[in-house]
């Protein structure tokens, strides 16, 4: 389970670095928000991939 969190946080860090400099004091907060958005997007992708038509 730890690898899931690490992957999401890495994705969040990449997305947060687009908007914020990594030395910024709020970087971890934005990184966490981006990780949550990535998780939500992943859930949506899985949901739409396996829905019945």
N, CA and C atoms as an extended XYZ file, in Angstrom:
159
Properties=species:S:1:pos:R:3:atomname:S:1:resname:S:1:resid:I:1 pbc="F F F"
N         0.813       -1.191        0.000 N   UNK     1
C         0.000        0.000        0.000 CA  UNK     1
C         0.859        1.258        0.000 C   UNK     1
N         2.051        1.159        0.503 N   UNK     2
C         2.918        2.333        0.582 CA  UNK     2
C         3.314        2.826       -0.808 C   UNK     2
N         3.467        1.906       -1.750 N   UNK     3
C         3.880        2.312       -3.094 CA  UNK     3
C         2.807        3.138       -3.786 C   UNK     3
N         1.535        2.900       -3.435 N   UNK     4
C         0.453        3.696       -4.010 CA  UNK     4
C         0.571        5.146       -3.552 C   UNK     4
N         0.783        5.335       -2.266 N   UNK     5
C         0.925        6.678       -1.715 CA  UNK     5
C         2.155        7.374       -2.277 C   UNK     5
N         3.265        6.657       -2.381 N   UNK     6
C         4.482        7.251       -2.931 CA  UNK     6
C         4.285        7.663       -4.383 C   UNK     6
N         3.600        6.837       -5.160 N   UNK     7
C         3.341        7.168       -6.561 CA  UNK     7
C         2.439        8.386       -6.675 C   UNK     7
N         1.388        8.444       -5.859 N   UNK     8
C         0.493        9.594       -5.890 CA  UNK     8
C         1.210       10.869       -5.472 C   UNK     8
N         2.065       10.784       -4.470 N   UNK     9
C         2.793       11.967       -4.024 CA  UNK     9
C         3.818       12.415       -5.060 C   UNK     9
N         4.423       11.472       -5.780 N   UNK    10
C         5.338       11.855       -6.860 CA  UNK    10
C         4.579       12.555       -7.974 C   UNK    10
N         3.393       12.033       -8.310 N   UNK    11
C         2.573       12.676       -9.327 CA  UNK    11
C         2.128       14.059       -8.853 C   UNK    11
N         1.795       14.160       -7.592 N   UNK    12
C         1.406       15.451       -7.022 CA  UNK    12
C         2.546       16.447       -7.017 C   UNK    12
N         3.752       15.968       -6.768 N   UNK    13
C         4.916       16.855       -6.767 CA  UNK    13
C         5.196       17.386       -8.170 C   UNK    13
N         5.061       16.524       -9.173 N   UNK    14
C         5.273       16.971      -10.554 CA  UNK    14
C         4.241       18.025      -10.940 C   UNK    14
N         2.977       17.777      -10.581 N   UNK    15
C         1.919       18.730      -10.928 CA  UNK    15
C         2.058       20.021      -10.121 C   UNK    15
N         2.430       19.921       -8.857 N   UNK    16
C         2.571       21.112       -8.023 CA  UNK    16
C         3.750       21.967       -8.466 C   UNK    16
N         4.792       21.345       -9.000 N   UNK    17
C         5.953       22.118       -9.430 CA  UNK    17
C         5.643       22.973      -10.655 C   UNK    17
N         4.560       22.676      -11.366 N   UNK    18
C         4.132       23.525      -12.476 CA  UNK    18
C         3.626       24.859      -11.940 C   UNK    18
N         2.921       24.833      -10.815 N   UNK    19
C         2.303       26.025      -10.265 CA  UNK    19
C         3.136       26.724       -9.203 C   UNK    19
N         4.008       25.992       -8.533 N   UNK    20
C         4.702       26.507       -7.359 CA  UNK    20
C         6.141       26.051       -7.369 C   UNK    20
N         7.027       26.879       -6.838 N   UNK    21
C         8.432       26.487       -6.716 CA  UNK    21
C         8.570       25.511       -5.552 C   UNK    21
N         9.381       24.453       -5.718 N   UNK    22
C         9.500       23.447       -4.642 CA  UNK    22
C        10.018       23.989       -3.313 C   UNK    22
N        10.653       25.154       -3.299 N   UNK    23
C        11.135       25.734       -2.042 CA  UNK    23
C        10.073       26.556       -1.332 C   UNK    23
N         8.912       26.693       -1.945 N   UNK    24
C         7.836       27.474       -1.352 CA  UNK    24
C         7.331       26.794       -0.080 C   UNK    24
N         6.927       27.593        0.920 N   UNK    25
C         6.454       26.977        2.174 CA  UNK    25
C         5.142       26.195        2.022 C   UNK    25
N         4.355       26.492        1.004 N   UNK    26
C         3.072       25.803        0.812 CA  UNK    26
C         3.168       24.642       -0.167 C   UNK    26
N         4.363       24.250       -0.556 N   UNK    27
C         4.510       23.229       -1.587 CA  UNK    27
C         3.907       21.899       -1.164 C   UNK    27
N         4.085       21.504        0.087 N   UNK    28
C         3.550       20.218        0.544 CA  UNK    28
C         2.032       20.203        0.522 C   UNK    28
N         1.418       21.342        0.827 N   UNK    29
C        -0.045       21.425        0.809 CA  UNK    29
C        -0.560       21.261       -0.617 C   UNK    29
N         0.063       21.989       -1.544 N   UNK    30
C        -0.352       21.900       -2.943 CA  UNK    30
C        -0.046       20.509       -3.495 C   UNK    30
N         1.065       19.925       -3.078 N   UNK    31
C         1.413       18.571       -3.503 CA  UNK    31
C         0.346       17.582       -3.043 C   UNK    31
N        -0.108       17.713       -1.831 N   UNK    32
C        -1.169       16.836       -1.320 CA  UNK    32
C        -2.472       17.012       -2.071 C   UNK    32
N        -2.814       18.266       -2.379 N   UNK    33
C        -4.045       18.503       -3.147 CA  UNK    33
C        -3.947       17.908       -4.544 C   UNK    33
N        -2.799       18.036       -5.167 N   UNK    34
C        -2.612       17.468       -6.502 CA  UNK    34
C        -2.641       15.939       -6.452 C   UNK    34
N        -2.123       15.357       -5.373 N   UNK    35
C        -2.176       13.903       -5.225 CA  UNK    35
C        -3.619       13.423       -5.081 C   UNK    35
N        -4.431       14.187       -4.355 N   UNK    36
C        -5.847       13.836       -4.212 CA  UNK    36
C        -6.555       13.958       -5.559 C   UNK    36
N        -6.237       15.001       -6.324 N   UNK    37
C        -6.815       15.141       -7.657 CA  UNK    37
C        -6.384       14.000       -8.574 C   UNK    37
N        -5.131       13.578       -8.463 N   UNK    38
C        -4.652       12.457       -9.273 CA  UNK    38
C        -5.389       11.176       -8.898 C   UNK    38
N        -5.621       10.966       -7.611 N   UNK    39
C        -6.369        9.792       -7.168 CA  UNK    39
C        -7.796        9.827       -7.700 C   UNK    39
N        -8.431       10.987       -7.635 N   UNK    40
C        -9.781       11.116       -8.167 CA  UNK    40
C        -9.832       10.864       -9.671 C   UNK    40
N        -8.849       11.375      -10.396 N   UNK    41
C        -8.787       11.128      -11.832 CA  UNK    41
C        -8.570        9.669      -12.152 C   UNK    41
N        -7.752        9.016      -11.368 N   UNK    42
C        -7.503        7.592      -11.562 CA  UNK    42
C        -8.767        6.771      -11.310 C   UNK    42
N        -9.502        7.127      -10.282 N   UNK    43
C       -10.760        6.430       -9.989 CA  UNK    43
C       -11.763        6.647      -11.123 C   UNK    43
N       -11.832        7.872      -11.645 N   UNK    44
C       -12.734        8.141      -12.768 CA  UNK    44
C       -12.343        7.347      -14.007 C   UNK    44
N       -11.054        7.276      -14.293 N   UNK    45
C       -10.604        6.496      -15.444 CA  UNK    45
C       -10.975        5.026      -15.309 C   UNK    45
N       -10.777        4.471      -14.127 N   UNK    46
C       -11.118        3.072      -13.900 CA  UNK    46
C       -12.633        2.867      -13.996 C   UNK    46
N       -13.387        3.819      -13.450 N   UNK    47
C       -14.846        3.719      -13.498 CA  UNK    47
C       -15.357        3.726      -14.931 C   UNK    47
N       -14.866        4.639      -15.736 N   UNK    48
C       -15.333        4.727      -17.122 CA  UNK    48
C       -14.802        3.578      -17.973 C   UNK    48
N       -13.684        3.011      -17.603 N   UNK    49
C       -13.137        1.909      -18.378 CA  UNK    49
C       -13.952        0.627      -18.191 C   UNK    49
N       -14.521        0.427      -17.006 N   UNK    50
C       -15.220       -0.814      -16.713 CA  UNK    50
C       -16.733       -0.667      -16.633 C   UNK    50
N       -17.282        0.451      -17.084 N   UNK    51
C       -18.733        0.596      -17.038 CA  UNK    51
C       -19.372       -0.220      -18.165 C   UNK    51
N       -20.611       -0.592      -17.925 N   UNK    52
C       -21.346       -1.360      -18.937 CA  UNK    52
C       -22.019       -0.385      -19.896 C   UNK    52
N       -21.945       -0.695      -21.159 N   UNK    53
C       -22.524        0.203      -22.163 CA  UNK    53
C       -23.879       -0.259      -22.612 C   UNK    53
